[in-house]
């Protein structure tokens, strides 16, 4: 294995995502939704993709929480 220029370039050598890193990210995103006001049981029943979409749109989450509160 060489130690040349190609291994020093950031764009060519990116670290792989590990399962532990993905789990940590998912856990943090779920906690973020709970902090925004969603019920913890609802967040647990959601899939990872749904959680990711809702975390990207906090105003939508706040509207959903307000609608359920009424």
JOQUITA-V63778 format. One record per residue. N is the residue number from 1. PSI is psi in degrees with one decimal (none if undefined). NEAR is the number of other ideal C-beta (glycine too) atoms within 10 Angstrom. Layout:
n=N psi=PSI near=NEAR
n=N psi=PSI near=NEAR
This chain:
n=1 psi=134.3 near=4
n=2 psi=169.4 near=6
n=3 psi=35.1 near=7
n=4 psi=-164.7 near=8
n=5 psi=-36.2 near=8
n=6 psi=-28.4 near=9
n=7 psi=-14.1 near=10
n=8 psi=-13.9 near=9
n=9 psi=124.9 near=9
n=10 psi=-42.6 near=6
n=11 psi=-21.6 near=5
n=12 psi=-24.9 near=9
n=13 psi=88.2 near=9
n=14 psi=144.0 near=7
n=15 psi=144.5 near=6
n=16 psi=148.6 near=5
n=17 psi=133.1 near=9
n=18 psi=155.9 near=9
n=19 psi=-36.1 near=7
n=20 psi=-39.0 near=8
n=21 psi=-40.7 near=11
n=22 psi=-42.7 near=11
n=23 psi=-39.3 near=11
n=24 psi=-41.0 near=11
n=25 psi=-44.4 near=14
n=26 psi=-40.2 near=14
n=27 psi=-41.7 near=10
n=28 psi=-39.4 near=10
n=29 psi=-39.3 near=16
n=30 psi=-41.1 near=19
n=31 psi=-35.6 near=12
n=32 psi=-40.3 near=16
n=33 psi=-38.4 near=21
n=34 psi=-39.0 near=13
n=35 psi=-29.6 near=10
n=36 psi=-10.8 near=17
n=37 psi=-1.3 near=14
n=38 psi=151.7 near=20
n=39 psi=141.0 near=12
n=40 psi=-33.9 near=11
n=41 psi=-38.9 near=7
n=42 psi=-41.2 near=13
n=43 psi=-37.9 near=18
n=44 psi=-33.5 near=10
n=45 psi=-10.4 near=9
n=46 psi=155.0 near=15
n=47 psi=166.3 near=9
n=48 psi=-37.8 near=13
n=49 psi=-41.6 near=8
n=50 psi=-41.1 near=12
n=51 psi=-44.0 near=19
n=52 psi=-42.1 near=13
n=53 psi=-43.5 near=12
n=54 psi=-34.0 near=20
n=55 psi=-31.4 near=15
n=56 psi=-17.6 near=10
n=57 psi=77.6 near=11
n=58 psi=-27.5 near=14
n=59 psi=-35.2 near=8
n=60 psi=-39.8 near=12
n=61 psi=-43.9 near=18
n=62 psi=-37.3 near=13
n=63 psi=-39.9 near=11
n=64 psi=-41.4 near=16
n=65 psi=-41.2 near=15
n=66 psi=-37.0 near=10
n=67 psi=-40.3 near=8
n=68 psi=-30.2 near=11
n=69 psi=-25.3 near=7
n=70 psi=none near=4
